[in-house]
Amino acid sequence: MTNEQTAIKTTWFSILTNTTLAIIKGVTGYFGNSYALIADAIESTADIFSSFLVLLGLKYASKPADKNHPYGHGRVEPLMTFLVVGFLITSATIIAYESIENIQTPHNTPKPYTLIILGAIIIWKEISYRLITKKNIEINSSSLKADAWHHRSDAITSVAAFIGISIALILGKGYESADDWAALFASAFIFYNSYLIFRPALGEIMDEHLYDDLIVKIRELSVRVEGIIDTEKILIRKAGMKYHVDLHATVYADITVKHGHEIAHKLIKTLHQEIPELGQILIHIEPNE
């Protein structure tokens, strides 16, 4: 299974999970008098739409390079991440506004059974986060990372809701709004988490230098190729799940142009075999002094 196929399969898992949980949270929150759970349901609903954006982005990013896109279509992935962040910020704003409104409005204490539902949701969301994060480590997808953090933020907002409802139930009359304060706290966390997702995607779009470990690996593999004496400048930019490389390699000055060309192709082949996530590799041959 390719990295793109793995990412798409994982995103479908997120869509199905979020759809199921949004329904459970919404119904339980409505009948259980818990706005924190309803806020949670709003976030899960936003997650469904954002996961569909991720899915569309991954499918478009997997298209091969063409005349108009010689480096492929991978840059659509961080762009979709920006849209996902937009969904997160929108849902956080709605939750914060409604929480403040509910804090000022008297209402009933949440039902005790909402805690059981929340406990199950917290466990499932944390498991989902770990599963998707594991896949993301394997394929290094910025949009899949954003999708994973959706699950973690969902788990944390559910923890906040659990604490708020517990306070309201234990302390009783006069503390009904603890549930709403929990939802307000959850919205603040979502805002913060949105920045954490946005920042690396911006770095990818701006070709920020973030790949020291990969450069070290490329240098080590390059000098093992017969004819390569050393490496000089190495530039890397990420597009989707591929890394495009500009590499200056040093060879003996007295070899022919044809021989240097053959060495360069051998180096490209070696790097692609050893590091499958590399995309286009441009080799610039430098003579040794």
N, C-alpha and C positions, 0 to 999 in steps of 0.2 A: 504494500500500500504506500503510495506517495505521500509526501508531507501535506500536499494540498487536500488529498482525499481524507487523510487523518483529521485535518482541521475542519473540513466540512462535516464529517461524521460526528465530531465532537460538538460542533455548533448545533446540529439537530438534537443532540442530547440535551443541550441547554434550553432549546425552544420547548421541547416536550416537558421538561422539568418545570420551567417557569410558568407554562400554561396551566399545568396541574396545580401548582402551589398558589398561583394568583386566584384561582377559583376557590380553593380551600380557605385561603386567608380572607378573601372578600366575604364569603358566606359566614365564616366563623366570626369575623369582626362585626358584621351587621347584626347577627342574632345574639352575639356575646357582648354587645355594648362596648367594644374596644376600638377606639379610633387608631391606636397604634397598629393594630392588626390590619385595619383598612388602609392605613398609610403604607404598610408593608405590601399589601395587595396592589396598591398603585405603583410601587416601585417594581414589583414583579411583572406587572403589565407593560411598563416601560421597557423592562428587560426583554420581553418577547419581541417587541418591535426592533430593539437594538440588535438582538441576535439575528433577526432576519436581515438587517443591514450588514452585519458581519458575514452572513452566509452569501449574500449577493456580492460583497467585496471579495471574498475568498474565491468564488467561482470566476469572477472577472480577472482577479490577479493571477489565476492559474492558466489564463490564455497564453499561448506562446508568443514570442517576439514577432513583430511584423515590420513592414516598411516604415510605418509612422511611429512605432514604439520599439526601437531597436534593443532597448534594455528590458523589454517585457512590460507587463501591466501591473507589476507588484506595488507601485506607489499608491495604488488605489486603497491598499490596506490601511495605512495610517490615516488617509482621508476619511475612510469609514469609521476609524477609531474616533476622529473628531466628532462625527455625527453621533456616535454612541455616547460620548461625553456630553453632547448637547441634550440627549434624552435623560441622562443622569441629572444634569443641572435642572432641567425642566421638572422632573419628578420631585427633586429635593425642594424646589421652590414651592410647588403645590403643597407638599407635605408640611413645610414650615408655615405657610399661610393658614392652612386649615387647622394646624395645631394651635396657633396663637388664637384663632377664632374660638376653638373649642375650650381652651383654657379659661376664656372669659365667659363661657356659657355653662351653667349648671347641667349636669347629666348623670345618668345612672352609673353605678360601679360595674366594671366588667365582670362577666361570669367566670367562675373558677375554672371551668373546663377549657377556657381559652389557653390556660397555661400548659395543658397537656398537648394541645395542638402546636403551640409555639415550641415546646421542647423537642417534638419530633421534627419540626421544620428546621430548627437550629442544627440538629445533628445531620439532617439530609443535606442542607446547604453547605456545611463545612466539608462533608464528603465530596460533594460536587466540585467545590473549589479545589480540593486536593487532586481530584481526578483530572480536571481540565488543566491545572497548573503543571501536572506531570507531563501531559501531552504537549503543553507549550514549551517546556524545557527541551523536549525532543525535537521540536520543529521551529521554535523561536518565531512565533507569529505575534505581532503587536496587537492585532485585533482579537486574537484568541486570549492574550493576556488580559485585555480589557474585559472580555467575557468572563474570564475566571474571577476577576475582581468584582464583577457584578454579584457573583455567588457569595464571595466573602463579605461584601457590604450588606447583602441581604441577610446573611447570618448575624452580623453585628447589629443591624436594625432590629432583628428579631430578639436578640439578647436584650437590647434596650427596652423593647416592648415587654418582654418577660419580667424585667426588673420593675418597670412602671406598673404593670398589672399587679404584681406581687405586693408592692407598696400600697396600692389602692385597696387590695383585698385585706391585707393584714391590719392596716391602720384605720380602715373603714371610712365613715362619714367625714367629709371635709378634705379627703385625699383622693377624690375621684379623678382630679386633673393630673395625677401622677402619670397616668396612662398617656395623656397628651404631651406632658413634658418629655416623656420617653420618645415620642414621635418627633418632637422638636430637636432633641439631641441627635436622633437618627438622621435628620435632614442635614445637620451640620457635618456629620461624618461623611455623608454622601458628597457634599460639596468638596471636602478635603480629599476624598478618594478620587473625585473627578480630576483634580489637579495631578494626582499621582499617575493617573492613566494618560492624561494629556501630555505631560512633559516628555516621556520617551518617544511618543509618536511624533511630536514636534522635532525632536532631535533627529529622527529618521528622515523627515522631510527636508531638514536643513543640512543633511549630510554631516552631522556632528560626529567627531571622532570618538568612538565608543568601543573599539574592537581590538584592544591591545593583545588580548589572549589569542585571537585569531591570527594576528600579524606574527606573533611568536611562532605559532604552528606552521604558518606558510614559510617563514624563514628556515625553520628546521627541515621541512620537507624539500625545499628548493635546493639546498646545498647537497642533498643526497643524490640529486640527478647528475649523471655524468656530464661534465662540461661546464657546470655552474660552479664558479669559484666562491661567489658571495652574493648577497642581495643588498640593494641600497634602499631607495625610497619605495614604500608600499602604501598605496592609498586604497581605502575600502569604503564603499557606500552600500547601504542595504536598501533593497526594493522588495517588499513583501517578505518572502521567506528565502530569498536569494541574496548573496553577497557578491557584488561586482568588484573586481580587483584590477588595479593598475600596479604593475610590478617592474621595478628596474633590477635586472639581473646582470651580474658581472661574469664575463667569459674571458678566455685568453685572447689577447689582441691580434695574434698572428693567424687566427683561423679564418676561413673563407666566409663570405656572406651566406652562402648556401649552408655551410655547417652551422653557423649561428642560428639560421632560420630553423634548422632541424632540431637543435637543442631547445629552442623556444617552444616548439610544438610538443616536444617530449615533456617539457616542464608543465605545460598546460594540461596535457593528458594525465600526468602524475597527480597534479593538484586536484583535478576533477575526480579522479579515482579515490583519493584519500579523503577529500572533503566534499562530499556530494552536494552540500548546500551552496557551493560556489556557483555563480552564474557566469557572466562573461569575464574572461581573463585577458588583459592586454599586457603583453610582455615587451619591455623596452630593453634591448641588449646594450650593455655598456662594456667597453674594452678595459681590461686591467691595466694599471700603470706600468 
